[in-house]
Amino acid sequence: MSEPKKKNEWRPAWEEPNKFPSKKPTSQNPPVPPKKETVLEVAQRLVYGERAELYGPALEQQDQIAKLWSVIFGTEIQAEKVPLALAALKIARILNTLPNTNATLTKEDMIKHFDSVVDLAGYAGVIGKCAEERGWW
């Protein structure tokens, strides 16, 4: 069992005590979604709790990433576009694990990609937090 987490210390969800009943996920042993929280509840807890404590205000974090990307890509990137791009990355990763574009997502696919689905919901939450922090909502 892993040691207690220190404040602001990141660790994979599967290493969190009581988070997943199985050991570290592999293709033969994927993570099992928590039973007590929905995808949206997990995302909300992360975006408004653990990640906010670890990384600070969402707008500040996304703005910093946008500035780095602006230099890398040679064009100005808006902070709110960062989580959109990261969501696209998650979607592409999920789709790339399917045998073909016509394949049906299965229960096993959804279990295997639980963390990615939580991340997608979290990125939507980050967009909302940015809008809130700008006073748009």
N, C-alpha and C positions, 0 to 999 in steps of 0.2 A: 504494500500500500504506500502511496506517496505521502510525503511530509505535508503538514498544514501549509496552505498558501499564505505568503506574506502579502500585505496590502500592496496593490499596484504590480503584483507579479503575475504575468500571464502564464498559463499552462493549458495544454489541449484539454478539451472538454472531457475526453475519456480518462484523463488523470484526476479529474475532480472527484473527491470522495462521494460515493453514492450516486454519481451522475449516470453512469452506465454500469449495468451489472456484469458486463463481460470485460475481458482484458482489452488492450489496445486493438483497435479495429484493423482488420486485414480483409482481403477479398473473401476469405473463408469465414471471417468473424467480424461482420460489419457492426457499427455502433447501433444500439437499440434506442429509439427515441424515448425521452422521458415520458412517463405515463401521466404525471400530474400537471404538466404544462403543455399548452398548445404551442404550435410554431410561433404564433404571434406573441404569446406570453414570454417565451424564451427570448425572442428578438427584443421585445420591450425591456426585459430585465437587463439584457446585455447593453443595449443602446443607451438607456437612461440610468443604468447602474454601473456595472463592472467596467464597461468600455469608457464611459464618461469619466469615471474616476481615474482610469489608467491613462487615457489619451487627452482629456480635457474637453473643452467645448467643441461640439461637432463642426460648427462653422470655421473655427480657427484651424482645426485639423484638416478639413477639406480644402480650405484656402491655402494652407501650406503645401498640400499635395498638388493642388492646381497650379501653384507658382512653379513647382518643380517640373510638372508636365509641360507647362508653357515654355520653359527653357528647352526641354528635351524635344518637343514637337515644333517649336518655332512659331507658335500661334497662341493667343491668349485662351486659357481654359477657365471657365467659370467654376467656382467651388461646388455648386450644385450638380455639375456634370460629372464630378468624380465618382459619387456613388452610382450614378447611372452607368458609367463605364465599368465599374466593378461588378455591378449586377449583370451586365452583358457578358463579362468574363465568366461568372458563375454559370450562367445559362449555357454558354458555349462548352464549358467543361462537362456539364451534365449531358448535353447532346452528343458530345464526342465519345462518351462511354457507351452509347447505344450502338447496336450492330449495324443499323442503317437508319436513314431519315424517316422511314415508314414504320419503324419499330414502336411497339406499344410500351409505355412505361409500366413496369410491374411493381408489385409490393416490394420485392427485393431491391429494385432500383431506388424506390423512394426511401427505404431504410438506409441504403448505402449513401444516399445523398441528403440525409436529414440535415446535416450541418450546412450544406450548401443552400438548402431551402430556407433555413433559419437566417443565413447570411442575406439571402434575397429580401426577406422581410425586414431585416435589419437595415439594409441599404435604403429601403423605402422610408424607414424611420429616420435615418440620418438626413435624407432630403427634407423631411418634415421638420427636424430639429434645426437645420440650417435656415429654413423659412421662418421658424419661430424666433430664432436668435437674431434674424435681420428685422423682425417686427412685421413681416409680411402676413403672418397669420395670427 
